[in-house]
């Protein structure tokens, strides 16, 4: 376990194995990659970390005004420590990477954007659905969490432990509003020297995030790569997902 001081926070990150950066999404931390991380460590230096405001990466004070940029700059600083990398970025973590590519494209080689929830490509019923950050402000964590779980296809919502409660509170209060408002710079992304791969889960076609990923790929003029499992296939189908990730990173 290693820590990195960044403006306004302290990040805790891990290096496993003899550089592939895994970026979690939403309220998730490095723990979400527990199953896939050892499967990749034989031929990659696998770097995982807790984004600022989550789990082992506490904020020094209040969150900044530009949350997505802050998270992207953290990745830039982290890659400055461990070197240029290939990246697997999940869900909201893929939004972080879209912002990183706007400012620091030389940091990365191949970026696999796994079901990024770019709002403009979400179905209309989701865009016009419940305002989950407002539910959090007005009615608390339980109401926001139940609504969020319905959107991601989990109903009823599972119980939360204290760590997850704190992470979801940060997510609903700060990170979700910022990622929901994020507009990718399509011209910059089309011109980036990094290789962009938009990935979708073979079991998540009915979920809004799958449709958003397809919309982003079309806007960028690239196809989509299908990965095993659903939105969290790197966890539920770790072995098959790791094999598919290796294929994609090699350009197969």
N, C-alpha and C positions, 0 to 999 in steps of 0.2 A: 504494500500500500504506500502511495506517494502523494504528497500534497504539493499544490502549486498556488502561490499567492497571486491573485489577480485583482485589479481594481474593484473594490467593493465586496470581495468574497474570497474564500479559500476553497479551491477545488481539491478533491481527493480522487486520485486515479490509480489504476492498477496496470501493470505490465505482466503478461503471462506468456511463457514460451520462449523458445531460443532466440513493415508496420501496417497492421490492419486495425483501423479504429472503428469501434462499434458505438453508435450514438443512439441512446434510447429516446423514446418519444413521450410527450405528455408528462404525466406524473411519474414515469418510470425512472429507475436508476440502474446502475451497473448490474444489479442483481437479476434483472430480466434476461441477461445473457448467460446465466449460470450454466445452462445445459449445452449451449453451442460453443462457448468459449474454449473448453478443453478439446473439442473436436477440430478446432482450427489451429491449435497451438503447435502442432507438429511441423507445419510449414509456414507459419506466420508468427510475428511478434504481435500478439493481440493486446490492444489497449482498450480498456473500458474505464468509464468514469461516471461519477454522479454529477449531473449538471447543477449549476449554481441554484441555491434555494431548495435543493432536494437532498434528503438523507445526510450523507457525510460531507456535503459541500455547502456549509452554512453561509448566509449573507453576513457581511460585516455591519450592514445597516439596512435601510429601506431599499427595495428594488429600484433600479434605474428607470428612466423614462422610456428607453428603447430596449425592451426586454429581448426581442429577437436579435438585435445587433449585439447586445451584451453576451448572449449565448454564443453567437457566431464568433465574436472576438475571443471568447474563452477557448473555443476549439482552435482558433489560430494560434493562441499562446501555447496551448497544449501541444500542437503539432510542431511548434518551434522547439519544444523540449525533446520530442521523440522522432522528429524527422517527417518528410513528406510521406503520405500514406494513401492506401486505398481505404475506402470508407463504406461501411454499411450503415445507413441512417434510417431509422424506423419512424414512421408516422410524423409526429411533430418534430422529431429530430431531423427529419428530412427538410423541414422548413428552415431549421438552423443552417443546414448545409447549403440551401439555396441562397441564403444571405451570405454565408462564407464565400461562395463562388462569385458573388457580386464584388467582393473586396479583395479576396486573397486566393485567386484561382490556382496559383502555383503551389499551394499547400497540398494539393491532392492530385492523385493520378486518375483512378476510376472511382466514381461515386455511385453507389447503388442506392437509389431513393425508393425505399419500400413503402408504398401507399401513402405518399404525402397528402395531407388533408388541405389542399389549396382551396380556399373557400369558394372562389369564383367558379370552380368546376364541380362543386357539390350539387346534388339534386336540389331542385327548388324547394321541395317539402322539408329538406334538412335546413337549408338557408333560412326558411321562414318558420322553422320550428321553435321550440323553447329556447329562450336566451339563458343558457346555463350559467354564465357568470352572474347575470342578474338574479337568477334563482339562488345562487350562493350568497350574494349580498343580502337579499331580502328574506330568505327562508332557511339559510344555513347549508351545511355540508351534506346532510342526508338527502335533502331534496335535490340538490345539484347532482350528487353522485348517482341517484336513481335515474334521473333524466339522461345523464351521460351514458350510463350503462345501456339504456334502451337504444340510444343512437348507435352504439357499437355492437348491438346485437346480443347483449347479455341481460336477461330479465327472468327472474328477479336479480337485483344487485347482490353480490356476495358481501359478507362482512368485511370490515376493514380493521387492520391492526393499527396501533398508534403511529408507527412509521408511515404507513400508507395514508392515514388521516392527515398527517402534517403535509405530506407530498401533494395530496389532492387539494388541500387548502391553498397551497402556493400555486398549483396549477389553475384552479378555478379563479383565484383572485388576481393573478398576474400573467401567467404564461398563456392560458387559453385565450383571453381577450387579444393578446398580441399576435398569436399565431393565426387566430381567426380573421384578423384584419390585414394579414400580410399579403402583399401583392408582389409576386416574383417579377424580376426584371428579365423579361423574355429575350430581349435583344442581346443582353449581356450573356445570358445562359446559352443562347444559340452560338455565340462566338467564343465561348470559353475553351481554352486548350485542354481542360480536363475532359475525360470521357464520362458522359452521363448515361446512366442506365435507370430507367423507370421500371420498378418491379411491382407486380401484383400477386396476391395469393390465389392459388387455384380454388380455394374454398371460400373466398370472401366476395365473390362476384355480386352478391346481393347487398353488400355493405356500401355506404356512401363513400368511404375512403377509397375503395376499389375504383369507383366511378370517377372520383377526383383524380386519381393517378392516371387513368386512361385519358382524361381531359387534358392534363398537363403534358403527357407524352405527345398527344396530337398537336398541341400548341407549339411544342418544341420541334416537331417534325421527326420524332423518333418513335420506334415501336415500344412495346412493353415486353418484359421478360417475366414469365410465369414461374413462381416459386412454390414449393410444397406448403401445404397448410393454409391458414387464413391470415388475419392481420398480425397475429403473433406466432407465425409459423416457425420462426427461429427458436422459439421456446417449445411449442407443442410437437413439432416435427424436426427437432434439432439435427438429427443425423442426415436426413434427406435434404434439409435446407442447407447445411454446410457443404454437402456435395454439389448442390446446384450453385451455391455462391462461388465455389472454386471454379466451376465451369464458366460462369459469367466473368469472373475476374481475369480468366485466361483468354476471354474473347471467343469462347466456343459457342 
